[in-house]
Amino acid sequence: MQLKSLTIENFRNFEKVNIDLTNQNVCFGMNDVGKTNLLYAIRFLLDRDIRKNGFKESDYFRNERDRVIRITLGVDLSDRLKDEDSQHIIAKVGGARSSNELDNFFFQVEGTYDISEEVGIPKIYWGSNLKDLDEITQNGIYSNLDNLFKIVYVDPTIDLEKTFSKNRRQIFDQNKLDENDITISNEIKTLGIEMNKKISSMGVIQSFQDTITEEYRKLKKEKINIEMKSEITINGYFSNLIPYIKKENDDNIYPTSGDGRKKILAYSLINHLIQAQEGNKIIIHLVEEPENSLHRSMQIALSKQLFNSKVYKYFFLSTHSSELLYEMDNTSLIRIYSEDRIYL
């Protein structure tokens, strides 16, 4: 599959724009000219978590609700004999693909504002003939389109702690423990119980428990006791894991410090999660101004990841940094600029 075109009509600051694409696309331009809005257009089309909320009045060009928002992505399937993504699309879309047009295919979201609901209701379509697309049935917020694509949006303020915490359960899936891990897990639980007993036996802990229990009972007449416990036993030992730095030939461990290092580690974590995920969805990355908090060498290192790693087969990158284009090759450059207050 090759990304071929993106058309945005009546969405936010775009009245109508047609963009030629490749699989790797770089958006550049001054601040507040619409780079984020272009990424949001793609999210409205392919990300059900964004689409489910519908289009607000402010999503319409100049707030003109009588217009129809239309966002259309065109792809080229001429590599279908050898490319798994093209074959995946063909298998999923079935009869929506015309025998008269085997190479080109379109995905579209359309939003007509419903005054009674005060929202633009998204309808999604696909097909080979742009003038006669098939509407895709939606079951709640789900549709067959969501079985094809997964949008991975990486915002400029990506946070290591939040990213790690959000995905901790997926990273350390206890259903994937082998026999040795299960044995160790049971040993840890036993140690945790013993640790809590030791903690509770400390005089300073018992004194505090008695004091806080008494204070609580003054406020609420309940026959309960307050006891201090380690959350390792309560929530499980995975819940307390956080990444540290360990340098070669150094037995000490150090906190993961520095915004740049944390950001690179967060990107590494996202890459791991994408590669480890089950299923064969087509992943499209939307990476917004990642240069924030990264010095020059880290920007170049990230550039190598973006333009050379198989993880980033399809992506849209918005940036002000020339360093992030260090490894750029066969890439579509999308310049966004303003003219007479209309964005082109």
C-alpha positions as a printed NumPy array, in Angstrom:
array([[  0.   ,   0.   ,   0.   ],
       [  1.118,   3.5  ,  -0.813],
       [ -0.452,   6.604,   0.693],
       [ -1.409,   8.701,  -2.312],
       [ -3.598,  11.704,  -1.481],
       [ -5.377,  13.594,   1.271],
       [ -8.271,  15.958,   0.604],
       [ -9.667,  18.141,   3.396],
       [-12.829,  20.189,   2.879],
       [-14.441,  22.661,   5.285],
       [-12.516,  21.387,   8.299],
       [-11.249,  23.98 ,  10.762],
       [ -8.925,  26.359,   8.876],
       [ -9.012,  24.347,   5.645],
       [-11.699,  25.334,   3.147],
       [-10.408,  22.897,   0.543],
       [ -6.96 ,  21.45 ,   0.125],
       [ -5.607,  18.545,  -1.938],
       [ -2.305,  17.056,  -0.825],
       [ -0.098,  14.518,  -2.604],
       [  1.303,  11.968,  -0.174],
       [  3.988,   9.35 ,   0.163],
       [  4.238,   6.855,   3.009],
       [  6.452,   9.308,   4.911],
       [  5.174,  12.873,   5.085],
       [  6.648,  15.964,   6.735],
       [  4.449,  18.992,   7.497],
       [  6.182,  22.308,   8.079],
       [  5.217,  25.956,   8.4  ],
       [  4.896,  28.774,  10.912],
       [  3.001,  28.372,  14.162],
       [ -0.812,  28.515,  14.06 ],
       [ -1.189,  27.835,  10.35 ],
       [ -2.821,  24.413,  10.648],
       [ -0.219,  21.659,  11.087],
       [ -2.045,  20.247,  14.101],
       [ -5.378,  20.568,  12.289],
       [ -4.033,  18.53 ,   9.374],
       [ -3.064,  15.742,  11.783],
       [ -6.481,  16.004,  13.417],
       [ -8.163,  15.571,  10.038],
       [ -6.43 ,  12.204,   9.695],
       [ -7.409,  11.295,  13.243],
       [-11.072,  12.136,  12.584],
       [-10.994,   9.8  ,   9.606],
       [ -9.091,   6.822,  11.026],
       [ -9.264,   7.04 ,  14.836],
       [-12.625,   6.046,  16.31 ],
       [-11.716,   7.547,  19.695],
       [-11.639,  10.98 ,  18.035],
       [-14.46 ,  10.341,  15.578],
       [-16.9  ,   9.076,  18.242],
       [-17.353,  12.6  ,  19.647],
       [-18.518,  13.99 ,  16.306],
       [-17.704,  17.38 ,  14.79 ],
       [-18.195,  20.48 ,  16.936],
       [-19.266,  23.811,  15.479],
       [-15.671,  25.024,  15.776],
       [-14.548,  22.132,  13.549],
       [-16.386,  23.698,  10.602],
       [-14.604,  26.182,   8.369],
       [-15.333,  29.675,   9.748],
       [-17.916,  28.002,  12.029],
       [-20.251,  27.733,   9.045],
       [-22.373,  24.759,  10.04 ],
       [-24.224,  24.583,   6.722],
       [-21.053,  23.335,   5.083],
       [-20.195,  19.629,   4.948],
       [-16.87 ,  18.474,   6.353],
       [-15.266,  15.903,   4.098],
       [-11.886,  14.25 ,   4.681],
       [-10.677,  11.732,   2.093],
       [ -7.577,   9.542,   2.078],
       [ -6.555,   7.892,  -1.186],
       [ -4.253,   4.866,  -1.335],
       [ -2.554,   2.997,  -4.166],
       [ -2.917,  -0.802,  -4.134],
       [ -0.888,  -1.538,  -7.266],
       [  1.634,  -3.478,  -5.127],
       [ -1.121,  -5.887,  -4.037],
       [  0.648,  -9.002,  -5.315],
       [  3.535,  -8.582,  -2.872],
       [  2.463,  -6.138,  -0.157],
       [  0.666,  -7.524,   2.921],
       [ -1.018,  -4.217,   3.767],
       [ -2.585,  -3.972,   0.308],
       [ -3.714,  -7.576,   0.568],
       [ -5.162,  -6.856,   4.016],
       [ -7.212,  -3.95 ,   2.673],
       [ -8.489,  -5.973,  -0.282],
       [ -9.566,  -8.805,   2.031],
       [-11.431,  -6.452,   4.388],
       [-13.239,  -4.177,   1.914],
       [-14.75 ,  -6.992,  -0.166],
       [-17.202,  -5.799,  -2.804],
       [-16.494,  -2.106,  -2.169],
       [-13.522,  -2.477,  -4.5  ],
       [-14.455,  -2.201,  -8.171],
       [-13.022,  -4.463, -10.869],
       [-12.805,  -1.369, -13.086],
       [-10.371,   0.326, -10.696],
       [ -8.082,  -2.154,  -8.992],
       [ -5.203,   0.148,  -8.082],
       [ -6.913,   3.069,  -6.332],
       [ -9.019,   3.028,  -3.183],
       [-10.48 ,   5.764,  -0.972],
       [-11.484,   6.168,   2.666],
       [-13.705,   9.102,   3.632],
       [-15.414,  10.662,   6.629],
       [-18.204,  13.166,   6.131],
       [-19.825,  15.404,   8.722],
       [-23.155,  17.199,   8.268],
       [-24.106,  19.351,  11.246],
       [-27.266,  18.317,  13.05 ],
       [-28.704,  21.406,  14.758],
       [-30.991,  19.374,  17.015],
       [-28.051,  17.289,  18.284],
       [-25.607,  20.239,  18.18 ],
       [-22.98 ,  18.023,  16.587],
       [-21.792,  16.957,  13.167],
       [-22.559,  13.267,  12.8  ],
       [-19.621,  11.434,  11.177],
       [-20.439,   9.011,   8.38 ],
       [-17.648,   6.922,   6.909],
       [-17.274,   5.554,   3.402],
       [-14.892,   3.558,   1.249],
       [-14.613,   2.428,  -2.342],
       [-12.741,   2.591,  -5.633],
       [-14.98 ,   5.21 ,  -7.245],
       [-14.678,   8.528,  -5.433],
       [-18.053,   9.665,  -6.786],
       [-19.851,   6.525,  -5.619],
       [-18.421,   5.351,  -2.291],
       [-20.101,   2.726,  -0.098],
       [-21.154,   3.806,   3.385],
       [-19.568,   1.716,   6.13 ],
       [-21.997,   0.442,   8.747],
       [-21.15 ,   1.605,  12.265],
       [-22.083,  -0.402,  15.34 ],
       [-21.883,   2.21 ,  18.044],
       [-18.389,   3.649,  17.683],
       [-17.034,   0.555,  15.898],
       [-16.846,  -0.123,  12.179],
       [-14.915,  -2.339,   9.776],
       [-12.64 ,   0.629,   9.108],
       [-11.336,   0.241,  12.665],
       [-10.236,  -3.312,  11.835],
       [ -7.942,  -1.927,   9.137],
       [ -6.083,   1.01 ,  10.68 ],
       [ -4.62 ,   2.056,  13.999],
       [ -3.552,   5.649,  14.533],
       [ -0.641,   6.222,  16.913],
       [ -0.57 ,   9.907,  17.848],
       [  2.561,  11.139,  19.613],
       [  2.141,  14.663,  20.941],
       [  5.006,  17.091,  21.673],
       [  4.625,  16.703,  25.435],
       [  4.924,  12.898,  25.484],
       [  5.575,  11.905,  29.093],
       [  7.615,   8.834,  30.045],
       [  5.935,   8.224,  33.403],
       [  2.401,   8.497,  31.999],
       [  3.244,   6.372,  28.955],
       [  4.849,   3.683,  31.11 ],
       [  2.05 ,   3.727,  33.696],
       [ -0.685,   3.596,  31.039],
       [  0.864,   0.568,  29.334],
       [  2.384,  -1.245,  32.325],
       [ -0.282,  -3.966,  32.357],
       [  0.184,  -4.636,  28.631],
       [  3.986,  -4.708,  28.922],
       [  3.986,  -7.116,  31.841],
       [  1.037,  -9.28 ,  30.875],
       [  0.747, -11.838,  33.682],
       [ -1.08 , -14.21 ,  31.339],
       [  2.236, -14.645,  29.527],
       [  4.22 , -15.799,  32.552],
       [  6.059, -19.069,  31.972],
       [  6.402, -21.784,  34.636],
       [  9.575, -20.298,  36.061],
       [  7.974, -16.84 ,  36.24 ],
       [  4.952, -18.298,  38.048],
       [  7.224, -19.971,  40.611],
       [  9.088, -16.695,  41.185],
       [  5.78 , -14.809,  41.375],
       [  4.506, -17.093,  44.129],
       [  7.772, -16.655,  46.02 ],
       [  7.45 , -12.862,  45.745],
       [  3.892, -12.98 ,  47.091],
       [  5.083, -15.023,  50.088],
       [  7.922, -12.576,  50.679],
       [  5.449,  -9.699,  50.405],
       [  3.231, -11.161,  53.113],
       [  6.246, -11.643,  55.372],
       [  7.42 ,  -8.093,  54.611],
       [  4.051,  -6.665,  55.637],
       [  4.203,  -8.613,  58.89 ],
       [  7.66 ,  -7.182,  59.594],
       [  6.507,  -3.649,  58.763],
       [  3.441,  -3.969,  60.987],
       [  5.576,  -5.197,  63.893],
       [  7.639,  -1.985,  64.   ],
       [  6.849,   0.14 ,  67.039],
       [  6.695,   3.395,  65.08 ],
       [  4.183,   1.834,  62.663],
       [  2.001,   0.344,  65.426],
       [  1.982,   3.67 ,  67.26 ],
       [  0.862,   5.532,  64.153],
       [ -1.81 ,   2.921,  63.357],
       [ -3.284,   3.231,  66.859],
       [ -3.208,   7.038,  66.734],
       [ -4.791,   7.395,  63.296],
       [ -7.422,   4.75 ,  64.126],
       [ -8.399,   6.666,  67.255],
       [ -8.596,   9.968,  65.321],
       [-10.749,   8.327,  62.655],
       [-13.176,   6.871,  65.211],
       [-13.63 ,  10.336,  66.737],
       [-14.983,  11.498,  63.401],
       [-16.891,   8.361,  62.441],
       [-18.205,   5.721,  64.812],
       [-17.036,   2.56 ,  63.037],
       [-15.437,  -0.575,  64.403],
       [-12.472,  -0.523,  62.044],
       [ -8.711,  -0.319,  62.398],
       [ -6.329,   1.516,  60.105],
       [ -3.319,  -0.594,  59.146],
       [ -0.288,   0.283,  57.024],
       [  0.558,  -2.155,  54.219],
       [  3.072,  -2.262,  51.408],
       [  1.292,  -1.914,  48.029],
       [  3.621,  -4.536,  46.557],
       [  1.377,  -7.148,  48.138],
       [ -1.888,  -5.289,  47.575],
       [ -1.442,  -4.144,  43.951],
       [  1.203,  -6.588,  42.751],
       [  4.899,  -6.066,  42.218],
       [  4.505,  -4.946,  38.577],
       [  2.621,  -1.836,  39.735],
       [  5.772,  -0.451,  41.407],
       [  8.165,  -0.993,  38.515],
       [  9.723,   2.123,  36.99 ],
       [ 12.65 ,   2.387,  34.536],
       [ 16.118,   3.314,  35.806],
       [ 19.417,   3.886,  34.016],
       [ 22.312,   1.446,  34.472],
       [ 25.551,   2.353,  32.735],
       [ 28.   ,  -0.219,  31.422],
       [ 30.693,  -1.231,  33.915],
       [ 28.773,   0.472,  36.728],
       [ 26.772,  -1.538,  39.268],
       [ 24.794,   1.49 ,  40.445],
       [ 21.398,   2.481,  39.059],
       [ 20.316,   6.063,  38.422],
       [ 16.941,   7.761,  37.946],
       [ 15.916,   8.346,  34.333],
       [ 16.669,  12.059,  34.351],
       [ 16.686,  14.707,  31.654],
       [ 13.687,  15.593,  29.51 ],
       [ 15.456,  14.519,  26.313],
       [ 16.412,  11.078,  27.607],
       [ 12.913,  10.541,  29.01 ],
       [ 11.388,  11.49 ,  25.679],
       [ 13.618,   9.106,  23.698],
       [ 12.81 ,   6.325,  26.171],
       [  9.086,   7.066,  25.758],
       [  9.479,   6.732,  21.974],
       [ 11.35 ,   3.451,  22.513],
       [  8.482,   2.219,  24.68 ],
       [  5.894,   3.104,  22.02 ],
       [  7.976,   1.337,  19.36 ],
       [  8.099,  -1.801,  21.493],
       [  4.353,  -1.767,  22.095],
       [  3.573,  -1.377,  18.393],
       [  5.9  ,  -4.221,  17.382],
       [  4.557,  -6.483,  20.129],
       [  0.891,  -5.855,  19.46 ],
       [ -1.234,  -8.674,  18.134],
       [ -3.216,  -8.444,  14.902],
       [ -2.324,  -7.044,  11.517],
       [ -3.706,  -3.522,  11.562],
       [ -1.995,  -0.919,   9.416],
       [ -0.217,   1.477,  11.773],
       [ -0.047,   5.155,  10.837],
       [  2.031,   7.366,  13.143],
       [  1.204,  11.031,  13.639],
       [  4.227,  12.647,  15.3  ],
       [  3.825,  16.285,  16.331],
       [  6.893,  18.514,  16.831],
       [  9.044,  15.941,  18.647],
       [ 12.057,  18.277,  18.717],
       [ 10.844,  19.87 ,  21.975],
       [ 13.316,  19.01 ,  24.793],
       [ 15.67 ,  17.169,  22.407],
       [ 19.132,  18.516,  21.7  ],
       [ 20.685,  18.167,  18.248],
       [ 22.21 ,  14.683,  18.607],
       [ 18.952,  13.236,  19.944],
       [ 16.976,  14.832,  17.117],
       [ 19.305,  13.187,  14.591],
       [ 18.965,   9.849,  16.417],
       [ 15.162,  10.161,  16.279],
       [ 15.382,  11.055,  12.586],
       [ 17.173,   7.772,  11.942],
       [ 14.379,   5.945,  13.746],
       [ 11.61 ,   7.7  ,  11.85 ],
       [ 13.019,   7.342,   8.353],
       [ 14.751,   3.97 ,   8.653],
       [ 12.791,   1.844,  11.135],
       [ 10.129,  -0.559,   9.868],
       [  7.967,   0.569,  12.786],
       [  7.434,   3.906,  11.028],
       [  6.341,   2.535,   7.675],
       [  3.597,   5.165,   7.417],
       [  3.836,   8.486,   9.225],
       [  3.053,  12.186,   9.243],
       [  5.588,  14.364,  11.046],
       [  5.1  ,  18.028,  11.875],
       [  8.291,  19.854,  12.772],
       [ 10.271,  23.098,  12.751],
       [ 13.601,  21.283,  13.   ],
       [ 15.947,  20.587,  10.095],
       [ 17.774,  18.057,  12.302],
       [ 14.737,  15.757,  12.23 ],
       [ 15.03 ,  15.67 ,   8.435],
       [ 18.62 ,  14.417,   8.633],
       [ 17.74 ,  10.956,   7.275],
       [ 14.873,  12.1  ,   5.044],
       [ 14.519,  10.279,   1.709],
       [ 11.573,   9.729,  -0.666],
       [  9.455,  11.916,   1.573],
       [  6.564,  14.229,   0.771],
       [  7.105,  17.761,   2.084],
       [  3.84 ,  19.496,   2.95 ],
       [  4.178,  23.232,   3.415],
       [  1.273,  24.867,   5.239],
       [  0.986,  28.649,   5.012],
       [ -1.624,  31.4  ,   5.266],
       [ -2.786,  33.699,   2.502],
       [ -5.485,  36.356,   2.986],
       [ -6.538,  34.541,   6.171],
       [ -7.427,  31.407,   4.177],
       [ -5.093,  28.455,   4.748],
       [ -3.917,  26.491,   1.764]])
